[in-house]
Amino acid sequence: MKLKKAGPKLPLIRRDIDGVWNRILTLDRIRIHGKSHDTDIKEWVVSGEHLVLEIRDAYSGIGWDDKAKPRHQYVLFFGQVYSRCLPPENTGDVWRNEQTPPVFTRCLDLDLKKPNKRILQLLSEMRSGCSRQ
């Protein structure tokens, strides 16, 4: 039996981003919830290109249609990870009984939980340019 030599190991970002359950989006502005010690402003609108990691949990809800699953989005901003949860894609970007899409809020425990370390790693790789093609 002849063993094949494994090719070069792809960066995590290229192996894990499948375009359906895990994908990279680009937003031209994001809304962030956060306090500033200088002002009383609690919500910021930040313009510019932002790479967003979107993850859909295949085990949430009923069925296997990716468009029927809630979307968890993560963005790296000034070294901090922010997240939000959007309704299923076939519903739109606004939850029922709300008028605007949810804002991104800071993830305080991201580096403490093992599954979330993966998200931080993917965001860092996206930021460092591993997603360029």
Long-range contacts (C-beta under 8 A, 24 or more apart in sequence): 11-125, 11-130, 12-118, 12-121, 12-122, 12-125, 12-130, 13-122, 13-125, 13-126, 13-130, 13-131, 14-130, 14-131, 16-118, 16-122, 17-122, 17-131, 20-56, 20-66, 21-55, 21-56, 21-58, 21-66, 22-53, 22-54, 22-55, 22-56, 23-53, 23-54, 24-51, 24-52, 24-53, 24-54, 24-126, 24-131, 25-51, 25-52, 25-54, 25-73, 26-50, 26-51, 26-52, 27-52, 27-75, 30-75, 30-77, 30-82, 30-104, 31-101, 31-103, 31-104, 32-77, 32-82, 32-103, 32-104, 32-105, 33-103, 33-104, 33-105, 33-106, 34-105, 34-106, 43-103, 46-77, 50-75, 50-77, 51-75, 51-76, 51-126, 51-127, 51-131, 53-119, 53-122, 53-123, 53-126, 55-119, 61-88, 65-90, 73-104, 74-107, 74-119, 74-123, 75-104, 75-123, 76-123, 76-124, 76-126, 76-127, 77-104, 80-106, 80-107, 81-106, 81-107, 81-110, 81-119, 81-120, 81-123, 82-106, 82-107, 83-107
